[in-house]
Structures are given as C-alpha cells and as structure tokens.
Amino acid sequence: QVHLVESGGGLVQVGGSLRLSCTVSGSIVGIDNMAWYGQAPGKQRELVARITLSGRTDYADSVKGRFTISRDNAKNTVYLQMNSVKPEDTAVYYCQARVTNRRFTTSDYWGQGTQVTISS
C-alpha cells in the first residue's frame, strides 16, 4: 500500500511563511511527478505547484514568486515553501504523487490534506 502524509499546515499571519511537507511511504519502486493542490472553501481543487523527477517546476500564476516546490528523492518527500502569504491562500492543501509500486503498477495517490489558514 502507498500512503501520502502531509504536515506543516496551520494558522499564519498575512505576509508570513510556512512550509508544507509530504512524505510517501509504502511499497515504492519510484516516484515520478509530485504536486501540491489547494482547495479553498466553496471552490474546486486547483493545481498550485508541480515538480518532475528531474526537478522541473510549474506554478499557478497566483503563487509565482511567492511559493517554491522542492523534493528530496532520498526521503520520498516533497515540500511547499509558502512565503508572503495572502488571505486568498487559505485552503486545504493536498499532496499528489505518481507512484510505481513493486508490481510496476503506476498510479496517482493523494494525501489527506492539511489546512492552511491566513489571518489578518
């Protein structure tokens, strides 16, 4: 079984920063793309940032210059560094990873989500 566990969410003041972490565990052969999605109240889940195995990144326009996605392949972990946060960043953040297991089946997996709330 493959599990993704997120951590690092919480309450932060406007203009502050925090770092989200997501660790993949289980029967893993390899992890391809990893991503962070955000779902604000009353809105659909949207891509925030994505990172490939080689480290190439893509960001939503709304977070460019403020958020940084990174990964540590040795730890099977992806991070989202959130700086200069805005009230609009308030959302549940979900980690996604494309994982190949020991049976060489490749599937997308999701974490349980971590709440990020920006206070004024």
C-alpha positions, -999 to 999 in steps of 0.1 A, spaced: 0 0 0 11 36 -7 4 64 17 10 101 15 11 121 47 12 159 48 23 181 76 31 217 83 -3 234 79 -17 258 104 -25 294 111 -2 321 98 -4 359 97 -7 378 64 28 382 50 42 353 69 55 320 58 53 283 64 65 251 49 43 221 40 58 186 38 45 154 22 62 120 27 53 90 5 56 56 22 48 20 12 58 -4 -15 76 20 -38 98 15 -68 98 51 -80 80 84 -78 75 105 -109 57 138 -107 47 153 -74 24 182 -69 5 203 -44 -32 213 -49 -52 237 -30 -90 238 -24 -104 270 -9 -139 270 7 -166 267 -19 -141 263 -48 -127 234 -68 -94 218 -62 -67 236 -82 -31 229 -90 -7 251 -70 27 236 -80 42 206 -97 77 192 -98 91 164 -120 116 137 -111 144 158 -126 133 189 -107 114 209 -133 87 230 -117 54 246 -127 34 271 -106 -1 286 -107 1 322 -117 -13 333 -83 17 319 -64 46 325 -87 74 344 -69 59 335 -35 58 297 -33 86 272 -40 81 235 -45 110 211 -40 117 175 -34 141 152 -16 141 119 -35 161 101 -9 134 108 16 104 104 -8 93 139 3 80 169 -14 79 204 1 59 236 -5 76 267 9 49 294 12 62 330 16 44 363 17 11 346 22 -22 363 14 -57 357 27 -65 341 -7 -40 314 1 -64 300 28 -72 265 16 -68 228 23 -36 217 6 -33 182 -8 -2 164 -19 -3 142 -50 23 118 -63 26 95 -93 40 62 -78 52 30 -93 49 1 -69 68 -32 -67 43 -48 -91 52 -20 -116 18 -5 -115 18 33 -118 -10 52 -101 -17 87 -87 -21 89 -49 -34 117 -27 -27 128 8 -53 136 34 -49 173 31 -36 199 55 -54 231 64 -36 264 59 -54 295 73 -41 330 68 -52 355 94 -53 393 92 
